[in-house]
Amino acid sequence: MTTQKMLSGLRKGITTYKMIADGDKVAVGVSGGKDSVTLLKLLAEYRKFSPEKFDLIAITVDLAFEKQDKNYTEIKKFCKKLGVEYFVEETEIGKIVFDIRKETSPCALCSKMRKGALYSSAAAKGCNKVALGHHADDLIETMLLSMFYEGRLSTFAPKSYLDKSNVTLIRPLLFLSECDISSYAKNLPIVASGCPANDYTKREYIKKLISHIAEDIPNVRDMMFTALTHPERYNLFDKFESEIDKF
């Protein structure tokens, strides 16, 4: 997957949902994984020709996992090459979640605390936008997680304002697949996750479930993504409530 093709997907997400405007200062949340590093690279490239003039920084929230590689030297070098200022926000989130709280289902609390630290750091550095590396597969996985484990039809928004932090959250990779990102990120500096729950999460189960379904329905990801991003195809019970008295 070439940078040009990846930028095409990125630009589609940005323009479709008006994610970036003139004068924005955007903080990219860089975990060190393939999605966030790809997002950083593409936004840095997009900035060169973007019709909107915006500033860009990168922030890593160090979760202090016992097995986490805390050497971000390659990420720092990468940011310098891209012309992006880089910050590492030190936290004790890993210790709180796994050692102090001893959470049996740690993902929700860890995610909430990690995002809170990221948003606060971004706001303190004068950013009005925070960009996360969620992609098309994340969108459909989140919907199934909500349906199966919470009994809700819900997923994340491409763009949302966070009043507590006074920043707007954007997800520019929305129209790119995990497969494309994995292929593109092979030559990028990736930091392995040190999370003790890695590969044993509910999201990982859903990911494997979708892959299993795709063996029989090869285009299942495209169909689910289309259903979620085309509201005119929405047809659930609440649409019929106003019609009940007509029958």
C-alpha positions in Angstrom: 0.0 0.0 0.0 1.5 3.3 -1.1 1.5 6.5 0.8 -0.5 8.1 -1.9 -3.3 5.5 -1.6 -3.2 5.7 2.2 -3.5 9.5 2.0 -6.5 9.2 -0.3 -8.3 7.3 2.5 -7.1 9.7 5.1 -8.3 12.7 3.1 -11.7 11.1 2.6 -12.2 10.8 6.3 -11.0 14.4 7.0 -13.1 16.0 4.3 -16.3 13.9 4.7 -16.6 14.8 8.4 -14.8 18.2 8.3 -12.2 17.0 10.9 -9.6 19.7 10.4 -9.9 23.5 9.9 -7.6 26.4 9.4 -5.7 27.3 12.6 -6.2 23.9 14.3 -3.5 22.5 16.6 -3.8 18.7 16.4 -2.3 16.3 18.9 -1.8 12.7 17.7 -2.1 10.1 20.4 0.9 7.8 19.6 0.8 4.6 21.5 3.6 3.2 19.4 1.4 0.7 17.7 0.9 0.4 13.9 -2.4 2.4 13.8 -1.1 5.5 15.7 2.3 5.6 14.0 0.6 5.3 10.6 -1.8 8.1 11.5 1.1 10.3 12.6 3.0 9.7 9.3 -0.1 10.3 7.2 -1.1 13.5 9.0 2.5 14.8 8.7 2.4 14.1 4.9 -1.2 15.5 4.6 -0.1 18.7 6.3 2.3 19.5 3.4 -0.6 19.9 0.8 -3.7 20.3 3.0 -6.0 23.2 2.1 -6.3 23.8 5.9 -3.2 25.1 7.6 -2.8 23.3 10.9 -0.1 22.5 13.5 0.7 19.0 14.6 2.3 17.4 17.7 2.5 13.9 19.0 1.9 12.7 22.5 2.6 9.2 24.0 0.9 8.3 27.2 3.3 6.0 29.0 1.1 3.5 30.9 4.0 2.1 33.0 3.3 -1.5 32.2 5.9 -3.8 33.8 6.8 -5.3 30.4 6.4 -2.1 28.4 9.3 -1.0 26.3 9.9 2.6 27.6 12.5 3.4 25.0 10.8 5.7 22.6 14.0 6.7 20.9 12.9 5.5 17.5 9.5 7.3 17.8 11.3 10.4 18.8 13.7 10.2 15.8 10.7 9.5 13.6 8.9 12.6 14.8 12.0 14.7 14.3 12.3 13.5 10.7 8.6 14.4 10.2 9.0 17.8 11.8 6.6 17.0 14.6 7.2 18.0 18.2 7.0 14.9 20.5 6.0 14.6 24.1 5.9 11.6 26.5 3.3 11.8 29.3 4.4 9.7 32.3 1.6 8.0 34.2 1.0 5.1 36.7 -2.1 3.8 34.8 -0.8 0.3 34.4 0.0 -0.1 38.1 -3.3 1.3 39.1 -5.3 -0.9 36.8 -3.4 -4.2 37.3 -1.6 -4.0 40.6 -3.8 -1.7 42.8 -7.3 -2.2 41.4 -6.5 -5.7 40.1 -9.3 -5.4 37.5 -10.6 -8.6 36.0 -11.8 -6.7 33.0 -9.1 -4.0 32.7 -9.7 -2.6 29.2 -12.5 -0.1 30.0 -10.8 1.5 33.0 -7.4 1.6 31.3 -8.9 3.2 28.2 -10.8 5.8 30.2 -7.7 6.8 32.2 -5.4 6.7 29.1 -7.7 8.9 27.1 -8.2 11.3 30.0 -4.4 11.7 30.4 -4.0 12.3 26.6 -6.8 14.9 26.4 -5.5 16.8 29.4 -2.0 16.8 28.0 -3.2 18.0 24.6 -5.3 20.8 26.1 -2.4 21.9 28.3 -0.2 22.2 25.2 -2.7 24.4 23.4 -4.3 21.8 21.1 -8.0 22.0 20.2 -8.0 18.6 18.3 -6.9 15.1 19.3 -6.5 12.5 16.6 -6.7 8.8 17.3 -5.8 5.9 15.0 -9.2 4.1 14.9 -9.9 2.6 11.5 -12.8 0.9 9.7 -12.4 -2.5 11.5 -12.4 -0.7 14.9 -15.8 0.8 14.0 -17.5 -2.5 13.3 -15.8 -4.3 16.2 -17.0 -1.5 18.6 -20.5 -1.9 17.3 -20.5 -5.7 18.0 -18.9 -5.2 21.4 -21.7 -2.9 22.4 -24.4 -5.2 21.0 -23.0 -8.5 22.5 -21.8 -7.2 25.9 -24.0 -4.2 26.6 -27.2 -4.8 24.7 -26.7 -1.5 22.8 -26.6 -0.5 19.2 -23.7 1.9 19.4 -20.2 2.7 18.1 -17.9 5.6 18.1 -18.3 8.9 16.2 -15.8 10.0 13.5 -15.7 13.4 15.3 -16.9 14.5 18.7 -16.5 17.4 21.1 -15.3 16.6 24.6 -16.6 19.4 26.8 -14.7 18.3 29.9 -11.3 18.7 28.1 -12.4 21.4 25.6 -10.9 19.4 22.7 -12.5 17.8 19.7 -11.7 14.1 19.0 -11.2 13.1 15.4 -10.5 9.7 13.8 -9.0 10.4 10.3 -8.3 6.7 9.5 -12.0 5.8 9.5 -12.0 4.9 5.8 -8.9 2.7 6.0 -8.9 -1.0 6.9 -6.6 -2.7 9.4 -5.2 -4.8 6.6 -4.1 -1.8 4.7 -2.6 -0.2 7.8 -0.7 -3.4 8.7 0.8 -3.6 5.3 1.8 0.1 5.3 3.3 0.1 8.8 5.9 -2.6 8.1 8.6 -0.1 7.6 7.5 2.3 10.4 9.0 2.4 13.9 6.6 0.3 16.0 6.8 -0.1 19.8 5.4 -3.4 21.1 2.6 -3.3 23.6 3.4 -4.4 27.1 -0.2 -4.8 28.2 -0.7 -8.0 30.3 -4.1 -8.4 28.8 -2.9 -8.1 25.2 -4.4 -10.8 22.8 -6.9 -11.9 25.6 -9.5 -9.1 25.3 -13.1 -9.1 24.3 -12.1 -7.0 21.3 -9.6 -9.7 20.2 -12.4 -12.3 20.4 -14.7 -10.1 18.2 -11.9 -9.6 15.8 -11.4 -13.4 15.4 -15.2 -13.9 15.2 -15.4 -11.5 12.2 -12.5 -13.2 10.5 -14.3 -16.5 11.0 -17.5 -15.1 9.5 -15.5 -13.7 6.6 -14.5 -17.2 5.6 -18.1 -17.7 4.5 -19.0 -14.1 3.7 -15.8 -12.5 2.3 -17.2 -9.0 2.1 -18.8 -9.0 5.6 -16.5 -6.1 6.8 -17.5 -3.9 3.9 -21.2 -4.7 4.4 -21.1 -3.9 8.1 -19.1 -0.7 7.5 -21.6 0.4 4.9 -24.5 -0.3 7.2 -22.9 1.8 10.0 -21.9 4.8 7.8 -25.1 5.1 5.7 -27.9 6.3 8.0 -30.5 6.1 5.2 -30.2 2.3 5.5 -31.1 2.4 9.2 -34.4 0.6 9.8 -35.0 -0.3 13.5 -38.0 -0.2 15.8 -37.8 3.5 16.8 -38.5 4.4 13.1 -41.9 2.7 13.4 -43.1 4.4 16.7 -44.5 7.4 14.9 -46.3 5.1 12.4 -48.1 2.8 15.0 -51.4 4.7 14.9 -51.6 4.6 11.2 -52.0 0.8 11.1 
